[in-house]
Amino acid sequence: MARGDRKRKTGKPRRDIYQEVTNRILEMLDAGTAPWRQPIKRSGQSDGMPKSFSTGKYYRGINVFLLAMTSWAHGYESDYWCPFCEPQLAT
């Protein structure tokens, strides 16, 4: 069984994260950017590593790569990320 063929209890097909990462890498390569090199300059004290907004802890694993690529693609200047549920919990 291929990884993307597994199904959840809801019957929806699972996301194929491996294919998503591959697609993002290929898109960046087609645009002339090597995704393993930071294509933008950071300002101030920023080190370019994605961090949790609420805890300040650095993300690890594939999340670092995915968040960094998203940040570069959209031109985000902040290294801080906040899951959708965190702002809702603060209210």
RODO-2510 file (C-alpha; in nm, 4 decimals, decimal comma):
residues 91
     n   res          X          Y          Z
     1     m     0,0000     0,0000     0,0000
     2     a     0,1409     0,3422    -0,0960
     3     r     0,1669     0,6026     0,1762
     4     g    -0,0927     0,8309     0,0197
     5     d    -0,3469     0,5466    -0,0117
     6     r    -0,4168     0,5109     0,3594
     7     k    -0,7490     0,6446     0,4798
     8     r    -0,8639     0,7953     0,8051
     9     k    -1,1763     0,6904     0,9867
    10     t    -1,3608     0,9740     0,8093
    11     g    -1,2988     0,8104     0,4734
    12     k    -1,0975     1,1036     0,3409
    13     p    -0,7626     1,0223     0,1823
    14     r    -0,4635     1,1255     0,3919
    15     r    -0,2350     1,4042     0,2792
    16     d     0,0743     1,2776     0,1059
    17     i     0,3303     1,4977     0,2818
    18     y     0,6142     1,3356     0,0885
    19     q     0,4607     1,4445    -0,2410
    20     e     0,3885     1,7931    -0,1048
    21     v     0,7527     1,8390    -0,0013
    22     t     0,8725     1,7083    -0,3374
    23     n     0,6394     1,9462    -0,5215
    24     r     0,7604     2,2452    -0,3182
    25     i     1,1241     2,1605    -0,3814
    26     l     1,0626     2,1245    -0,7551
    27     e     0,8701     2,4546    -0,7660
    28     m     1,1580     2,6369    -0,5985
    29     l     1,4143     2,4742    -0,8267
    30     d     1,2065     2,5736    -1,1312
    31     a     1,2044     2,9308    -0,9974
    32     g     1,5845     2,9240    -0,9784
    33     t     1,6145     2,8953    -0,6005
    34     a     1,7923     2,6124    -0,4230
    35     p     1,5562     2,5505    -0,1273
    36     w     1,8389     2,4372     0,0969
    37     r     1,9912     2,7863     0,0743
    38     q     1,8187     3,0798     0,2358
    39     p     1,7221     3,3039    -0,0578
    40     i     1,6573     3,6195     0,1462
    41     k     1,8550     3,8279     0,3893
    42     r     1,7210     3,8595     0,7416
    43     s     1,7202     4,1895     0,9242
    44     g     1,8052     4,2627     1,2843
    45     q     1,8746     3,9810     1,5272
    46     s     1,6779     3,7232     1,3285
    47     d     1,8547     3,3934     1,2634
    48     g     1,6045     3,2685     1,0043
    49     m     1,5029     2,9587     1,1998
    50     p     1,1260     2,9084     1,2482
    51     k     1,0145     2,9442     1,6121
    52     s     0,6911     2,8969     1,8030
    53     f     0,5278     3,2306     1,8818
    54     s     0,3931     3,1160     2,2175
    55     t     0,6984     2,9291     2,3488
    56     g     0,9902     3,0685     2,1473
    57     k     1,1146     2,7141     2,0893
    58     y     1,2643     2,6279     1,7533
    59     y     1,0718     2,3945     1,5267
    60     r     1,2450     2,0663     1,4448
    61     g     1,2501     1,8063     1,1720
    62     i     1,0686     1,8526     0,8431
    63     n     0,8705     2,1406     0,9957
    64     v     1,1818     2,3604     0,9759
    65     f     1,2102     2,2983     0,6035
    66     l     0,8379     2,3413     0,5315
    67     l     0,8000     2,6599     0,7355
    68     a     1,1191     2,8121     0,5953
    69     m     1,0090     2,7401     0,2380
    70     t     0,6670     2,8919     0,3075
    71     s     0,8298     3,1973     0,4644
    72     w     1,0618     3,2475     0,1670
    73     a     0,7847     3,1940    -0,0873
    74     h     0,5585     3,4557     0,0727
    75     g     0,8294     3,7003     0,1777
    76     y     0,7563     3,6766     0,5503
    77     e     1,0099     3,8624     0,7618
    78     s     0,9229     3,7123     1,0994
    79     d     1,0646     3,3798     1,2151
    80     y     0,7708     3,3228     1,4496
    81     w     0,4869     3,0877     1,3666
    82     c     0,1595     3,0346     1,5446
    83     p    -0,0683     2,7348     1,4942
    84     f    -0,4269     2,8199     1,4074
    85     c    -0,5513     2,7202     1,7539
    86     e    -0,3069     2,9313     1,9625
    87     p    -0,4715     3,2720     1,9095
    88     q    -0,8103     3,1199     1,9862
    89     l    -0,6805     2,9825     2,3166
    90     a    -0,5512     3,3252     2,4194
    91     t    -0,8962     3,4849     2,4105
***
